[in-house]
Amino acid sequence: MGVWGIAQRGEKDISGCGVVGIMNEGGDVFSGEAIAVAICNMMERGNGLGAGFAGYGIYPDLKDYWCFHVMYQEERAREAVEEYMAKRCILKHQGPIPTKPVRALRFVPLLWRYFFDVKNEVKDAGGVEDYIIELMMEINRHMEGAFVFSSGMNMGIFKGAGNPDEIADFYRIPDYSGYLWTAHNRFPTNTPGWWGGAHPFGVLDWSVVHNGEISSYGINRRYLEGYGYYCSLSTDTEVMAYLFDLLVRRHGLDFDLVGKIMASSFWSQIERVENSDERSFLRALRVIYSSALVNGPFAVIVANTNYMVGLNDRIKLRPLVAARKGDYLYISSEEAAIRMVSKDLDSVWMPIAGEPTIGRLQDGEA
């Protein structure tokens, strides 16, 4: 292990990793204890090398400001980042992320959070979101020993190299309340287990938790670089967060279309579509967005301020189950994790391969 807590596994389990998401579509907030209980029911899906949480609606008193969660190797890196941010934005509040000691966690980095606004000239020019991404990418790519791992508004990502119960205790997750939570228990396969490589991965208010392997990572990464997204966290899942931001926010596509792009049907399936207009449309999607196709087995839960979405690969090589109870939508690797927090469910189903399961905040924007 190094300063970042990097570790490698000697063996490989291709079915590992657990994901879970809970959303109240009415916007009612609930304690992070629920998501911690759910993910800890899938402890066997991890190996102690990574876990994390994303919560939405957790900073109501500072909801109008951008928030960076940053991890540092050393104090010198923090000083450099704060000097850089002071020049590029208006800092409103900053300080260490609240934590408590957990004996099992080793090589814990410095963890800081910054609430800030952008300058008026940036707002007047438009493209504030792209400006925030530029700040994040600059820090992650060029400022040694510093990583921004959360960059949205009124939301936060909390992650590290440990088991989910340890990470939940460390970050005091039950002390937060939000209307949407996702969580991950990691079983690293092809990439190292380290603090920055744990899930969720995020950009702006997007967060992604993922079970599986992305064999198209190289193609996806080069495609994203053409739009100013740069991968620097040594884990294939990073491309998922950037693809959703690119396709939904920048290209204006809905989640059904994104599912048809990222988990596209095989060419042979497209050719068997009877409706000629639909067949032509699916062909065009495959051609135009060929480099955004995600190959390999995967199950992901993607969230932003207004949505929670579950998506499988096109032949469902990773488990994903969904359920509803009143205003609550649950998505998880296992039904047992859902029933730990909601035993009397209205409905339970297995999402179809390649078709997104979508939860939407009722008062959210379209």
TORNU-928196 format. One record per residue (C-alpha): x, y, z. Coordinates in Angstrom, 2 decimals. Layout:
X  Y  Z .
...
% end
This chain:
0.00  0.00  0.00 .
1.03  3.58  -0.68 .
-0.12  6.99  0.51 .
-3.41  6.64  -1.36 .
-4.04  3.17  0.09 .
-3.49  1.45  -3.27 .
-3.74  -2.35  -3.18 .
-3.99  -5.14  -5.75 .
-5.77  -8.49  -5.61 .
-3.97  -11.70  -6.38 .
-7.15  -13.40  -7.65 .
-10.14  -12.28  -9.68 .
-13.90  -12.62  -9.11 .
-15.79  -11.45  -12.19 .
-19.16  -11.41  -10.43 .
-18.20  -9.10  -7.56 .
-19.30  -5.55  -6.68 .
-22.64  -4.51  -5.23 .
-24.71  -1.43  -6.13 .
-27.84  0.03  -4.59 .
-29.88  3.21  -5.01 .
-32.85  4.64  -3.11 .
-34.85  7.63  -4.35 .
-37.91  9.36  -2.93 .
-39.51  10.81  -6.05 .
-41.57  13.20  -3.94 .
-38.39  14.86  -2.70 .
-38.78  13.85  0.95 .
-35.41  13.47  2.65 .
-34.40  10.46  4.72 .
-31.32  9.49  6.69 .
-28.28  8.02  5.00 .
-28.58  5.15  7.46 .
-31.00  3.44  5.04 .
-28.49  3.28  2.19 .
-25.76  2.11  4.59 .
-27.96  -0.74  5.84 .
-28.83  -1.77  2.27 .
-25.27  -1.86  0.93 .
-23.93  -3.58  4.05 .
-26.31  -6.46  3.35 .
-24.13  -7.19  0.30 .
-20.78  -7.32  2.11 .
-19.79  -10.50  0.28 .
-19.77  -8.53  -2.99 .
-16.71  -6.56  -1.86 .
-13.28  -7.27  -0.50 .
-12.52  -4.20  1.57 .
-10.70  -2.32  -1.18 .
-13.40  0.24  -1.95 .
-16.83  1.53  -1.02 .
-18.72  4.79  -1.28 .
-21.94  6.77  -1.18 .
-23.57  9.66  -3.05 .
-26.29  11.75  -1.43 .
-28.57  14.41  -2.95 .
-30.22  17.22  -1.00 .
-27.66  16.88  1.79 .
-26.48  20.54  1.83 .
-29.75  22.52  1.99 .
-28.18  25.54  3.71 .
-25.58  25.85  0.93 .
-27.64  24.52  -1.96 .
-26.94  27.49  -4.25 .
-23.18  26.94  -4.26 .
-20.99  24.48  -6.08 .
-19.23  22.02  -3.80 .
-15.92  20.28  -4.42 .
-14.90  17.31  -2.30 .
-11.15  16.96  -2.66 .
-8.64  14.39  -1.41 .
-4.99  15.32  -0.89 .
-1.83  13.36  -0.39 .
-0.20  16.15  1.58 .
-0.73  19.66  2.91 .
1.31  21.21  0.12 .
-1.21  19.96  -2.46 .
-4.06  21.55  -0.52 .
-2.30  24.90  -0.46 .
-1.77  24.76  -4.23 .
-5.41  23.91  -4.96 .
-6.75  26.62  -2.67 .
-4.50  29.21  -4.30 .
-5.74  28.09  -7.72 .
-9.42  28.14  -6.69 .
-9.12  31.57  -5.07 .
-8.14  32.95  -8.49 .
-10.86  31.15  -10.45 .
-13.94  31.33  -8.21 .
-15.48  32.93  -5.11 .
-15.01  30.72  -2.05 .
-17.94  30.90  0.40 .
-17.08  28.19  2.90 .
-14.33  25.61  3.24 .
-13.07  23.07  5.75 .
-12.36  19.39  6.34 .
-15.07  16.90  5.47 .
-16.52  15.71  8.81 .
-15.20  12.23  9.65 .
-14.61  10.06  12.68 .
-11.72  7.65  13.31 .
-12.17  4.08  12.04 .
-9.34  1.83  13.08 .
-9.57  -0.45  10.03 .
-8.97  2.40  7.55 .
-5.33  3.03  6.71 .
-3.48  5.67  4.70 .
-6.41  8.06  4.87 .
-5.81  11.13  2.69 .
-6.61  14.71  3.68 .
-10.28  15.24  2.85 .
-11.56  18.79  2.30 .
-14.70  20.41  0.93 .
-15.20  23.79  -0.71 .
-18.46  25.65  -1.33 .
-18.06  28.34  -3.95 .
-19.67  30.50  -6.61 .
-18.32  31.45  -10.02 .
-17.52  35.01  -10.96 .
-20.08  37.19  -12.74 .
-18.11  37.26  -15.97 .
-18.35  33.47  -16.15 .
-22.12  33.58  -15.58 .
-22.51  36.33  -18.16 .
-20.60  34.31  -20.74 .
-22.73  31.20  -20.12 .
-21.42  27.65  -19.90 .
-21.02  27.61  -16.11 .
-21.21  23.80  -16.02 .
-18.40  23.47  -18.54 .
-16.36  25.94  -16.50 .
-16.82  23.76  -13.39 .
-15.67  20.70  -15.36 .
-12.63  22.65  -16.54 .
-11.72  23.47  -12.93 .
-12.13  19.84  -11.92 .
-10.10  18.51  -14.85 .
-7.30  21.03  -14.28 .
-6.91  19.98  -10.65 .
-7.10  16.25  -11.35 .
-4.74  16.30  -14.33 .
-2.13  18.87  -13.38 .
-2.05  19.39  -9.62 .
0.00  16.56  -8.14 .
-1.42  14.85  -5.07 .
-4.95  16.28  -5.42 .
-8.18  14.77  -6.74 .
-11.65  16.32  -6.93 .
-14.04  13.42  -6.37 .
-17.33  15.33  -6.07 .
-18.31  18.52  -7.90 .
-22.06  19.15  -7.81 .
-24.53  21.41  -6.00 .
-26.47  20.27  -2.92 .
-24.98  16.80  -3.25 .
-21.83  14.99  -2.27 .
-19.83  11.84  -2.92 .
-18.09  10.08  -0.03 .
-15.76  7.19  -0.80 .
-12.57  5.41  0.14 .
-10.58  2.19  0.36 .
-12.51  0.09  2.86 .
-15.66  -1.91  3.48 .
-19.02  -0.10  3.20 .
-19.69  -0.21  6.95 .
-16.27  1.33  7.59 .
-16.72  4.04  4.97 .
-20.24  4.84  6.24 .
-18.93  5.18  9.81 .
-15.90  7.17  8.71 .
-17.91  9.77  6.78 .
-20.81  9.71  9.29 .
-23.29  8.94  6.50 .
-26.28  8.48  8.88 .
-25.82  12.12  9.99 .
-26.85  13.32  6.50 .
-30.37  13.42  5.09 .
-31.16  13.38  1.36 .
-33.93  12.43  -1.05 .
-31.68  10.23  -3.21 .
-28.81  7.96  -2.21 .
-26.60  5.52  -4.09 .
-23.92  3.22  -2.72 .
-21.26  0.79  -3.88 .
-19.30  -2.12  -2.46 .
-16.23  -2.72  -4.61 .
-14.47  -5.89  -5.65 .
-11.62  -4.60  -7.86 .
-10.75  -6.87  -10.76 .
-8.53  -5.25  -13.39 .
-7.76  -2.01  -11.56 .
-6.24  -1.13  -8.18 .
-8.22  -0.49  -5.03 .
-7.45  3.02  -3.79 .
-9.27  6.01  -2.31 .
-9.78  7.87  -5.59 .
-10.68  4.70  -7.50 .
-13.58  3.76  -5.24 .
-17.11  4.38  -6.50 .
-19.21  6.51  -6.97 .
-17.57  8.46  -9.77 .
-18.90  11.92  -10.42 .
-18.86  15.02  -12.57 .
-21.08  18.00  -11.80 .
-24.16  16.49  -10.12 .
-23.78  13.14  -11.90 .
-22.75  10.08  -9.90 .
-22.25  6.52  -11.12 .
-21.92  3.20  -9.28 .
-21.02  0.22  -11.42 .
-20.68  -3.55  -11.29 .
-18.79  -5.10  -14.18 .
-16.00  -4.41  -16.63 .
-15.85  -1.92  -19.50 .
-13.83  -3.53  -22.28 .
-14.45  -0.50  -24.52 .
-12.71  1.81  -22.03 .
-9.93  2.82  -24.45 .
-12.33  3.81  -27.24 .
-14.72  5.54  -24.82 .
-11.85  7.44  -23.23 .
-10.47  8.74  -26.54 .
-13.97  9.74  -27.64 .
-14.52  11.71  -24.42 .
-11.16  13.48  -24.68 .
-12.44  15.07  -27.87 .
-15.06  16.84  -25.74 .
-12.70  17.91  -22.97 .
-13.22  15.01  -20.52 .
-9.99  13.42  -19.27 .
-9.77  10.22  -17.24 .
-7.23  10.36  -14.41 .
-8.49  7.98  -11.70 .
-7.17  4.62  -13.02 .
-10.60  2.95  -13.17 .
-12.76  2.11  -16.18 .
-15.98  3.33  -14.53 .
-14.83  6.94  -14.82 .
-15.94  7.00  -18.48 .
-19.54  6.23  -17.46 .
-19.96  9.47  -15.52 .
-18.56  11.53  -18.39 .
-20.63  9.74  -21.04 .
-23.87  10.49  -19.21 .
-22.95  14.15  -18.81 .
-22.01  14.42  -22.48 .
-25.04  12.60  -23.89 .
-27.74  13.97  -21.57 .
-26.60  17.46  -20.57 .
-24.60  18.53  -23.62 .
-26.31  16.57  -26.41 .
-29.79  16.84  -24.89 .
-30.71  13.15  -25.24 .
-33.23  11.41  -23.00 .
-32.36  8.30  -20.99 .
-34.14  5.94  -23.35 .
-31.91  7.12  -26.19 .
-28.83  6.95  -23.98 .
-29.71  3.33  -23.22 .
-29.93  2.61  -26.96 .
-26.49  4.18  -27.43 .
-24.54  2.80  -24.48 .
-26.22  -0.62  -24.49 .
-27.00  -0.74  -28.20 .
-28.59  -3.78  -29.82 .
-26.39  -6.03  -31.93 .
-26.35  -5.27  -35.65 .
-28.15  -8.55  -36.30 .
-30.95  -7.51  -33.94 .
-31.27  -4.11  -35.59 .
-31.61  -5.72  -39.03 .
-34.53  -7.81  -37.76 .
-36.54  -4.74  -36.67 .
-39.68  -4.74  -38.86 .
-40.42  -0.99  -38.85 .
-38.13  0.55  -41.46 .
-38.04  4.00  -39.83 .
-37.08  2.53  -36.46 .
-34.50  0.28  -38.12 .
-32.92  3.27  -39.90 .
-32.91  5.28  -36.68 .
-31.15  2.51  -34.73 .
-28.58  2.17  -37.52 .
-27.91  5.90  -37.38 .
-27.43  5.81  -33.60 .
-24.90  2.98  -33.90 .
-22.94  4.89  -36.55 .
-23.03  8.38  -34.99 .
-22.36  7.22  -31.44 .
-20.26  4.13  -32.14 .
-17.51  5.33  -29.80 .
-20.01  5.83  -26.96 .
-21.11  2.18  -27.06 .
-20.10  0.53  -23.79 .
-18.92  -3.04  -24.29 .
-18.55  -5.61  -21.56 .
-20.77  -6.81  -18.72 .
-22.16  -4.00  -16.60 .
-24.93  -2.93  -14.27 .
-24.94  0.75  -13.33 .
-26.99  3.11  -11.23 .
-26.66  6.70  -12.42 .
-28.03  9.68  -10.52 .
-28.26  13.44  -10.79 .
-30.31  16.11  -9.07 .
-33.56  15.05  -10.77 .
-33.12  11.40  -11.74 .
-31.97  7.95  -10.70 .
-31.47  5.47  -13.55 .
-30.55  1.79  -13.59 .
-29.10  0.27  -16.77 .
-27.77  -3.17  -17.71 .
-25.58  -4.22  -20.61 .
-27.41  -5.47  -23.70 .
-27.45  -9.14  -22.64 .
-27.72  -8.57  -18.86 .
-24.50  -10.18  -17.69 .
-24.71  -8.47  -14.29 .
-27.65  -8.63  -11.86 .
-29.98  -5.69  -11.34 .
-33.38  -5.68  -9.61 .
-35.82  -2.80  -9.06 .
-38.74  -2.23  -6.69 .
-41.25  0.43  -5.65 .
-42.98  1.33  -2.41 .
-45.10  4.48  -2.55 .
-42.86  7.35  -3.68 .
-39.73  5.26  -3.26 .
-37.81  3.64  -6.12 .
-35.17  1.06  -5.26 .
-32.52  -0.37  -7.60 .
-29.99  -2.93  -6.42 .
-27.79  -5.88  -7.26 .
-29.92  -8.01  -4.94 .
-33.54  -7.93  -3.79 .
-32.40  -8.84  -0.27 .
-30.65  -5.47  0.07 .
-33.89  -3.64  -0.79 .
-35.93  -5.67  1.67 .
-33.53  -4.76  4.45 .
-35.00  -1.24  4.34 .
-38.46  -1.87  2.86 .
-39.93  -5.32  3.52 .
-43.48  -4.64  2.26 .
-42.92  -3.63  -1.36 .
-45.61  -2.63  -3.87 .
-43.78  -4.20  -6.82 .
-40.49  -5.93  -7.67 .
-39.11  -6.60  -11.15 .
-35.98  -7.42  -13.09 .
-35.13  -4.61  -15.56 .
-34.80  -5.72  -19.16 .
-31.31  -5.73  -20.66 .
-30.46  -2.40  -22.27 .
-33.67  -0.67  -21.11 .
-33.27  1.99  -18.42 .
-35.28  1.97  -15.21 .
-35.95  5.66  -14.49 .
-36.89  7.45  -11.30 .
-37.71  11.15  -11.55 .
-38.03  13.85  -8.92 .
-41.66  14.95  -9.20 .
-40.86  18.65  -8.93 .
-37.68  18.33  -10.98 .
-36.97  19.86  -14.34 .
-37.64  17.89  -17.51 .
% end
